[in-house]
Structure formats: structure tokens, C-alpha cells
Amino acid sequence: QLQEMDFSSLSVEASRNVESQEINAIIGIAANQVNRVDPSSMERSQRIRFAGWNMVAASQFAKRFNFGASAHYCKKGIDLLYDSLWCNETFDLCRALHEGAASALLFLGDFSDARQYANVIIDNLPFADSLAAQNMVLRSWERMGKYEEQTNSGLAVLRGLNFDIPLEPSPSLIMDAMAHISNIASKYSIEQIAKLRSGKVDTRKKNILLSLDSISVGAYRSSSPFLPLITCAVVNYSLQNGVYEESALSFALLGYFKIALAGDYKEARYWADATKQILNKSGTSIAGSRARIFLYGFVECWYVSLRETGSHLLGINRSAVAMGDVESAIYSMLFSLRCSFYGSENLSLLLQSHCELLRTMKRYKELAKLALIDVVMIETLIGTKSNAFDIFEGTIPTENFILADAKAKQNIVSIELIHTRRFFTAFWFGDYQKANESYKAASSVPSSKMPKVWTIYRECYKAIITFHMYAEGEGEEWLQEGMKLLSKFQFWKTISKDVIESKFLLLQAEYHAVSCEISKARASFEASIKSARDHGYTNEQGLAFERYGTFLEALVETTEASVCYKSAHVCYLQWGALALAEHVWKKYKLSTCNEDVHPLLISAAVAKHARS
């Protein structure tokens, strides 16, 4: 009876009588009945027809984010066409089944199988028609953490599309390309850029941009020197062929490179605003979510507070969850938690949030490794171990394993992040020799030249170390390095007062201290403490108190120094850094006999109580 039914008629009739969920159930039941029959007992025309039924079922389940069922029906449909694959009669159906299988398997984490189905499409379609499949191959490399392979495959796709990408990028080529794009863009207002698309959506152009979006992600994570040129190529293509949401990531990247390579924060803001305009005129999509994450996590963060950045990222997380974009949901939450860490949120709560996030990441182990690096840093500060690594049942045993894996896969950003984490913890616990070693290791990685949120803190702590080393008589070169870093923060303060001010004032105090400008040093230390307090950065307030105490102790003002050390201890406790607080207590031999804390800390508590 099923063999005699016309499936399209079934759908039409069902739609008259039942709700959409029941229609999906009928489709599934019908396809399941067909799939129980031995294909060799059917006529060829029946098998082709029933393969179409499976395609309809697969599409319905994919819309409901049931990718396991979707992949199953695509595979069954392909099996039914065992003697009719890629002929004129079944060509479009074969393409749809293979694309459906590759897409579903990619979501499920079966990357090798996904790439296998995508490669079948590439082998049977002209290059220009295979872009969707090319993008799936690129995404499979990305999900496996093989970013160098993703970038190399992507460059081959670009050259196949006749994009002019040189074989050997150089700084002069990159700067020339960026200047050329800026010249082209200067002809448009931001509103005009966002409107550079008219008429119907061009699927081929969107597929090209989707592939370019994937290439950009891999190139960023492998710290490829080609990334600025790829970015310029995508922006140029978009300006000439229409701006879609798939263009947005490259517009944000161009703003990022204006900061990183040209130091032009004003033009970077122009590209960031253009990105926002493009995204505002687009709907929700995976490409849009990725662009928003990069925009707010790497560009806008220079102009707004950490809390505002974190709030934007949480909004992206909610949107990604709603549309089933698990990867973007994880990334946005991870970066939001990172903003919360630097923004002085309670460490115990952050550790709990990280562990909850990690439980959702068993199929996303490359992303989990990034989260686990942050977990190690939080655990070190708290002084307790969580069960974060146990979640992965031995597949990700330690941070050293993550580092070795990152080196094997040339995951440059992860290598930098681990060495930076080790630098931070060595600095916080006063081991400046070990901190210097970790700083050198982090700075030797190409991605370290590209600014990120943690770059601000790494450079700040390094500057404190340089002034300390000079004060210890280690040589004039330490003072020169510290002054260069101080100048950098002086400029950054003009960009973002919220994020930079207290750090700049602290470095200014350190400079005055080693220059024997006692009154200026006192004023700057206290200004730094007040700025950190006013902006709600308890961790930075604690550090400023601790460094102020060291300065006062050098002046043999031991009572005042003890008050500062005790105030630092209180700040670290409020932050939740229990191990760090205990370290301060023991290092400076604090006593419970004297409960005095600094007046600036008391006024902070009063202000907090008033706000409550």
C-alpha cells in the first residue's frame, strides 16, 4: 500500500487534518515502513521515489534539530539509490541527500563521515556549484581543531574562485591591501555599506561568503599570516557583489586589524559600526552569531566596559541557543565568563558556571580545552580542584596534555593562552622569575602580537615586573621596557577609561616609585585604588593595595604597609581568590591582632552598602 502512495499527496491530505507535529510523525512512519523493505525487491522507479520520501523526512527532522534522525534518513535515501546515484534523473536528489547527511553529521560531531559525504558532492559537481560542500569540509577541519588544514583548504578554495591571494604574504602587501580597502570604503557611508545588496538573495554569492567566513575562523585560530589578506579579499568582494550577514565577520576582522596592525582605533570604530549595521539588517544565523561574538569579544571591548561586553555576549548566547547553534552558544558563554573573570566576579560562582558549561561540551572538545585553561587559572586562585577534567573521562587529562595537543595541531591561540595563564598565576603569587619565563613563551607565539582582552592584563603585569626588576638593580633596560609599556597604557586610557584607567594609574605609581618621586607615587597608588573601586574591579583594587604596601614597606612605613597588605587580603577574599589571599597573609606575616584596613577600602564597603 505504501508503494502505491504519492508522498506529496499524503503531505497535502495530512495538512488538512492534523497539526505539523503529526505530519512529521506520519512522514517518519511512512519512511520507516519503506526502509524495512529490501531495496533489491523494489523496482528502480520505486526506490527513487522512496529515496525522496526519506529526503522529506530528513528535512523535517533537521528543522526540529533532530540531526541524528536527519542523518539516518539521508543515509537510507542514499542506500535506496545504490544503482542510480548521480544520474540525470536523481542528480538533485543525490545532492540534497548528501548535503543533508554531511550537515547533520557535522552537527553530531561525526566529522570524518561528514567530510566523506561532502567530498562525494565535490567529486560530482562543478567547482562553482560545490561551495556548500566545500564549506562543510572546512567546518569539519575546524571542529576537529585542525585549523592549519582548514586554512590551507580554504586558500585552495579562494584561488579556485580566482581571488588574488599571494603565495607569500608580507607586511607591505598587507598594509597596501588594507589601505586599498579603506580607500574603496571611503566612498560609502556606513548606512550605504549595509544597503549594498538589492533584489533577490544570490545563493552562489552567499555560499562563497559562507566559505570565506569559515576560512577566516581557521586562519584566526592558527594565527595565519594570510588572515589580513583574506579579510581584505572578503570585504572587497562584498563591496562589489553585495553585503550579506556572511560578510559581517570580515568587516569586524578588518576593524580588528586596524587596531592590531595600524593602531588606528578611530577607523577600527568605523568598521565596527559598519559590522553592527550589517548585522542589524540581517536575521539570526550561525554566520551572524560568529560575527557578533568576534565584534563584541575582540573589537568593541576596547571601547566599552567589561560588563557591557559580557552582557552583549550573553545576549548572543541566548539567541544562539534559541536557534540551535550550539557552537556559537558555547563560544559566547565562554567569552562572557572570561569577561566576568577579568571584571572581578566571584571566582567560586565562575568555577561553578564553567563546570556547568563544560558538561554541555562533550562533543565540542576543542572548545572545552579553551574552557579548561580558564578553569585551571580559577582553581589556582581559589586553591581547590573541581571535577572539570573528569567530565571528559580521561580524554583531556591535564593542561599539559592540552598544550601538547595544541602544538601538534598548530593551534596557536591555545598555546598563547596556556602560557599567558601560567604567567598570570606566577605573577599573582609573586614568582617573577617564572612569570618572566612564561611571558617569553607567550610572547614568542605569533598570535601574541594580536591584541585581546587578556593582552591588557598581561602587559600591565609585565610592566609591574619590569619596574620591580629595575628597583632590584637588574639594569637600565628594565626601566626602558617599563616606560614603553606605561606609554602604551597612557594611550589606551584615551580609548577606554573603564578598562584601562586603574591599570595606567598603578603603572604610573610604579614609575614614580622607582624614580624616587615619593609624593607622586603615593597619589598615583591611591588614585589607582580609588579608580578600581569606582569601576567595581575588586581584583585590581587588591593588586593596587598590595603594590602600595610594597612601596610603603620600602620606605620603612611598616604599619601603613601592613594596613595595605591587609586591605589587599580582604579584596582577594571578596574576589573569591582564597589561595591568593592566604598567600598574601603568610608572605607579609599579617596578624589578626590589628584589624585596621585602609580608609579607601572602608569607603568602598560603605558605597557598596548604599548601592544595595
C-alpha positions, -999 to 999 in steps of 0.1 A, spaced: 0 0 0 29 24 8 44 17 -25 12 29 -43 10 61 -23 21 95 -37 40 111 -8 32 147 -19 -5 138 -18 0 123 17 15 155 29 -13 177 14 -40 154 28 -24 153 62 -20 190 64 -58 194 61 -64 173 92 -35 173 116 -10 197 132 25 200 119 40 177 145 16 149 135 26 155 98 62 149 108 52 118 126 33 105 96 63 112 74 86 94 97 63 64 99 59 62 62 97 64 56 103 38 83 79 14 66 96 18 33 131 14 48 121 -20 62 117 -34 27 147 -49 10 158 -24 -17 166 -52 -42 129 -63 -41 118 -29 -54 117 -15 -89 142 12 -97 115 39 -101 100 29 -67 134 32 -50 140 67 -64 105 77 -52 111 63 -17 145 80 -16 126 112 -20 104 103 9 135 98 31 147 133 20 115 149 31 117 131 64 153 141 69 145 178 62 116 178 87 138 163 114 167 187 106 143 217 111 135 203 146 173 200 153 170 162 155 202 157 135 205 120 144 172 112 127 180 135 98 213 118 91 196 84 94 170 92 67 196 107 44 217 76 46 187 54 39 178 75 9 213 72 -5 212 34 1 180 32 -19 198 48 -49 226 23 -50 224 18 -88 211 53 -96 235 77 -80 242 110 -97 224 102 -130 203 129 -146 171 115 -130 184 116 -95 211 143 -96 193 169 -75 181 143 -50 216 128 -46 229 163 -39 202 170 -14 207 137 4 245 140 6 243 177 17 217 167 44 239 138 56 271 159 57 253 188 75 236 165 101 268 146 108 287 178 113 263 188 140 266 154 156 304 156 157 310 128 132 335 149 113 352 122 92 319 109 79 306 144 73 337 152 53 333 119 33 297 128 22 308 164 14 337 151 -7 313 129 -27 294 161 -37 327 179 -46 337 150 -68 303 151 -87 297 188 -91 315 215 -109 337 236 -86 314 266 -87 284 245 -76 302 227 -48 307 256 -25 282 245 1 301 212 3 335 229 3 323 249 34 313 216 51 348 203 46 362 235 61 339 233 90 348 197 97 385 206 99 375 234 123 355 212 146 384 187 147 407 215 158 429 212 127 430 249 119 461 248 97 444 222 74 413 243 74 432 274 63 452 256 36 420 240 22 403 274 24 432 291 5 428 265 -23 390 273 -25 398 311 -27 423 305 -55 397 283 -72 373 312 -71 401 334 -87 406 355 -55 440 372 -58 458 358 -27 496 359 -30 517 328 -22 538 347 3 522 374 24 544 403 35 538 432 59 539 457 29 514 436 9 491 435 40 492 472 47 487 480 10 457 458 9 442 474 40 448 509 26 432 499 -7 400 487 11 399 518 32 400 539 0 372 520 -16 351 521 16 356 559 19 331 563 -9 303 549 12 286 559 44 280 532 70 243 531 61 252 528 24 275 498 31 247 480 49 224 485 19 249 472 -8 225 444 -17 194 446 -37 169 422 -53 168 385 -46 193 367 -24 221 353 -46 227 317 -33 260 314 -50 273 346 -36 261 336 -1 278 303 -4 311 320 -14 308 343 16 299 314 39 331 296 28 351 328 33 336 331 68 348 295 77 383 302 62 386 334 83 378 314 115 405 288 108 431 314 98 425 333 130 429 303 153 460 292 135 474 328 135 478 325 98 497 354 82 472 352 53 443 363 75 445 401 69 447 394 31 417 370 33 398 397 53 405 423 27 395 400 -1 362 392 15 354 429 22 363 438 -13 342 410 -27 312 421 -5 315 458 -16 314 447 -52 288 419 -50 266 427 -21 268 427 17 253 397 35 254 386 71 282 362 60 302 394 52 300 407 87 328 387 103 353 400 78 342 436 84 347 430 121 381 415 114 391 445 93 384 467 123 404 444 145 434 446 121 431 484 121 438 482 158 464 454 157 484 463 127 478 500 121 470 512 157 441 532 141 413 529 167 392 556 150 389 537 117 385 505 137 354 520 152 341 528 117 344 491 107 328 480 139 299 503 134 296 491 98 295 455 111 267 464 135 247 479 107 251 448 86 240 426 115 211 448 124 197 444 89 202 406 90 182 378 107 196 353 131 221 329 116 252 310 125 274 333 105 258 363 122 264 348 156 301 342 149 304 378 136 287 392 167 310 371 190 341 385 173 328 420 171 320 423 208 347 400 222 377 414 202 368 449 188 340 466 208 357 455 241 382 483 235 355 510 237 331 498 264 333 483 299 339 446 305 304 443 320 288 457 288 309 433 267 298 404 288 262 415 285 263 416 247 279 381 247 251 367 270 226 381 245 243 363 217 243 332 238 205 333 242 199 339 205 223 310 196 206 286 220 172 296 205 182 286 170 201 255 180 236 269 172 254 250 199 289 261 189 281 298 190 262 294 222 293 278 238 318 304 225 296 334 235 291 319 270 328 311 274 339 346 264 312 361 286 326 341 316 361 354 307 349 390 308 333 382 342 367 368 354 386 399 345 357 420 357 361 407 392 331 384 395 332 359 424 356 331 414 336 303 431 305 312 411 326 314 379 341 280 386 306 265 390 295 282 358 325 268 339 317 233 351 281 236 341 292 248 306 317 220 303 290 194 308 274 206 275 307 204 256 314 166 254 310 168 216 330 200 214 363 190 229 383 217 211 362 244 227 363 225 260 401 228 260 398 266 260 374 265 289 396 241 309 426 265 306 404 291 323 393 266 349 429 259 358 435 296 364 404 299 386 413 267 406 448 280 412 435 313 427 408 295 448 432 267 459 407 239 452 402 214 425 369 208 407 358 178 386 361 198 354 387 175 338 368 144 350 338 153 328 358 142 298 366 107 313 404 108 306 403 121 271 415 155 283 435 147 314 456 177 321 466 212 309 500 198 298 480 174 275 461 204 261 494 222 254 510 192 237 478 187 216 478 224 206 514 222 195 507 191 174 477 208 158 494 242 154 465 257 175 485 289 181 459 307 201 456 279 227 494 278 231 494 315 238 465 312 262 482 285 283 515 304 286 495 335 295 476 316 322 509 304 336 523 339 335 493 353 354 494 328 382 531 331 386 527 369 388 499 368 413 518 345 436 550 366 434 572 343 414 586 369 390 613 346 375 588 320 365 564 347 353 591 361 330 597 327 315 560 322 308 558 358 294 586 350 270 569 318 259 536 336 253 553 365 235 571 341 212 538 329 197 527 348 166 492 354 179 505 373 209 511 403 186 473 405 181 455 423 210 429 405 231 412 412 264 439 393 283 466 412 264 458 443 285 463 424 318 494 406 305 511 439 295 501 455 328 515 427 350 547 426 328 552 464 333 549 459 371 576 432 369 599 454 348 597 483 373 603 458 401 634 443 384 648 478 378 643 486 415 661 454 424 691 467 404 688 444 374 696 471 349 685 501 330 669 481 302 641 471 326 632 507 332 632 514 295 608 485 289 586 496 317 584 531 303 574 518 269 545 498 285 535 528 305 532 549 273 511 522 258 486 523 287 486 561 286 474 559 250 449 531 258 434 552 286 422 576 259 403 547 243 387 531 273 387 548 307 367 520 323 391 491 315 424 510 314 424 538 340 432 520 372 459 500 355 475 531 340 475 548 374 491 518 390 519 517 364 523 554 368 527 549 406 553 522 400 572 545 377 572 573 403 583 549 429 614 538 411 621 574 402 620 583 439 591 607 434 575 597 467 546 621 469 536 614 433 538 577 438 515 579 469 490 600 450 490 576 420 487 544 441 457 559 459 442 571 427 446 536 412 429 521 442 400 546 440 396 540 402 395 502 406 370 507 435 348 531 415 347 508 384 340 477 406 372 458 399 379 442 433 408 421 419 426 452 406 419 471 439 436 442 458 466 443 435 470 481 439 468 477 477 494 450 476 518 470 454 512 502 476 521 481 506 554 470 490 562 507 482 554 517 518 575 489 532 605 500 512 601 534 529 601 516 563 565 527 569 557 492 582 524 500 599 509 517 569 523 488 547 506 463 569 473 481 565 476 480 527 485 443 528 455 435 550 433 455 526 447 435 497 439 403 516 403 415 521 399 423 484 412 389 473 388 372 497 359 392 483 370 382 448 370 346 460 407 341 454 412 322 487 446 307 479 459 341 468 445 357 500 462 331 521 495 337 502 493 374 510 486 367 546 516 344 550 540 363 528 536 396 547 532 379 581 498 395 588 482 392 622 446 392 635 457 415 663 453 446 642 421 446 622 427 480 606 422 483 568 428 512 545 402 540 545 397 536 508 386 501 514 362 511 541 346 538 518 342 512 492 323 490 516 301 519 526 294 528 489 285 491 482 261 490 511 245 523 499 240 508 464 225 477 479 
